[in-house]
């Protein structure tokens, strides 16, 4: 029998909740008092759990994206620039659009307002 700690179903659910809340893998492992390698090993050996981890991390990212969008929509110029950049809709002067096509006129108007 191994002295290696187990990663119980309750711990796995708590781990996923920590990830959904924005914690990184190492921080979530620390809070659960588990060695990082135990969790990493479990993820590597259980593809279905790996998908759950990816989904939990995406949920945390979506919370940040929503907050950024709200800041941009309320007029925060830096948030506007970052939001458009993240969405692939912001370009530097003199640089062609990502698609190589024409610039969207509405976007051009927003960019003119942003300076």
C-alpha positions as CSV (number, residue, x, y, z in Angstrom):
1,X,0.0,0.0,0.0
2,X,1.3,3.5,-0.9
3,X,1.6,6.4,1.5
4,X,0.7,8.7,-1.4
5,X,-2.3,10.8,-0.5
6,X,-5.5,10.1,-2.4
7,X,-7.5,12.6,-4.3
8,X,-11.1,11.8,-3.1
9,X,-14.3,12.7,-5.0
10,X,-15.0,15.4,-2.4
11,X,-11.5,16.9,-2.9
12,X,-12.0,16.8,-6.7
13,X,-15.2,18.7,-6.4
14,X,-13.7,21.3,-4.1
15,X,-10.7,21.5,-6.4
16,X,-12.9,22.3,-9.4
17,X,-14.8,24.9,-7.4
18,X,-11.5,26.6,-6.5
19,X,-10.6,26.7,-10.2
20,X,-14.0,28.1,-11.1
21,X,-13.3,30.8,-8.5
22,X,-10.1,31.8,-10.2
23,X,-7.5,29.8,-8.2
24,X,-4.5,28.4,-10.1
25,X,-3.8,24.7,-9.8
26,X,-1.0,25.0,-7.3
27,X,-3.0,27.3,-5.0
28,X,-6.0,24.9,-5.1
29,X,-3.8,22.0,-4.3
30,X,-2.2,24.0,-1.4
31,X,-5.7,24.8,0.0
32,X,-6.6,21.1,-0.1
33,X,-3.3,20.2,1.5
34,X,-2.4,17.9,-1.4
35,X,0.9,17.8,-3.2
36,X,0.6,19.4,-6.6
37,X,2.0,16.2,-8.3
38,X,-0.9,14.1,-6.9
39,X,-3.5,16.4,-8.6
40,X,-1.4,16.6,-11.8
41,X,-1.0,12.9,-11.9
42,X,-4.8,12.4,-11.4
43,X,-5.5,14.8,-14.3
44,X,-3.0,13.0,-16.5
45,X,-4.6,9.6,-15.8
46,X,-8.2,10.7,-16.1
47,X,-9.1,12.4,-19.4
48,X,-12.7,13.1,-18.3
49,X,-11.4,15.0,-15.2
50,X,-8.9,16.9,-17.4
51,X,-12.0,18.1,-19.4
52,X,-13.7,19.2,-16.2
53,X,-10.5,21.1,-15.2
54,X,-10.4,22.8,-18.5
55,X,-14.1,23.7,-18.2
56,X,-13.6,25.1,-14.6
57,X,-10.7,27.2,-15.8
58,X,-12.8,28.5,-18.7
59,X,-15.5,29.5,-16.3
60,X,-13.0,31.6,-14.3
61,X,-11.8,33.2,-17.5
62,X,-15.3,34.0,-18.5
63,X,-15.9,35.9,-15.2
64,X,-12.9,38.0,-16.0
65,X,-14.0,38.6,-19.6
66,X,-17.4,39.7,-18.4
67,X,-15.9,42.1,-15.9
68,X,-13.6,43.5,-18.6
69,X,-16.6,43.8,-21.0
70,X,-18.6,45.7,-18.3
71,X,-15.7,48.1,-17.8
72,X,-15.4,48.6,-21.5
73,X,-19.1,49.1,-22.0
74,X,-19.1,51.7,-19.2
75,X,-16.5,53.8,-21.1
76,X,-13.2,52.7,-19.6
77,X,-10.9,53.4,-22.6
78,X,-8.2,50.9,-21.5
79,X,-10.8,48.2,-21.1
80,X,-12.2,49.0,-24.5
81,X,-8.8,48.6,-26.1
82,X,-8.1,45.4,-24.3
83,X,-11.5,43.9,-25.1
84,X,-11.2,44.7,-28.8
85,X,-7.7,43.4,-28.8
86,X,-8.7,40.2,-27.2
87,X,-11.5,39.8,-29.7
88,X,-9.1,40.3,-32.6
89,X,-10.8,43.5,-33.6
90,X,-8.2,46.1,-32.7
91,X,-5.3,46.9,-35.0
92,X,-2.3,49.2,-34.8
93,X,-2.2,52.1,-37.2
94,X,-0.6,51.0,-40.4
95,X,-1.1,47.3,-39.6
96,X,-3.6,45.5,-41.8
97,X,-6.7,44.0,-40.2
98,X,-6.3,40.4,-38.9
99,X,-8.4,39.0,-41.8
100,X,-6.6,41.1,-44.4
101,X,-9.9,42.6,-45.4
102,X,-11.4,46.1,-44.9
103,X,-11.8,47.6,-41.5
104,X,-15.4,47.5,-40.2
105,X,-16.7,51.1,-40.4
106,X,-18.3,50.9,-37.0
107,X,-15.1,49.7,-35.4
108,X,-13.2,52.5,-37.2
109,X,-15.5,55.1,-35.7
110,X,-15.0,53.6,-32.2
111,X,-11.2,53.6,-32.7
112,X,-11.4,57.3,-33.8
113,X,-13.2,58.1,-30.6
114,X,-10.6,56.2,-28.5
115,X,-7.8,58.2,-30.2
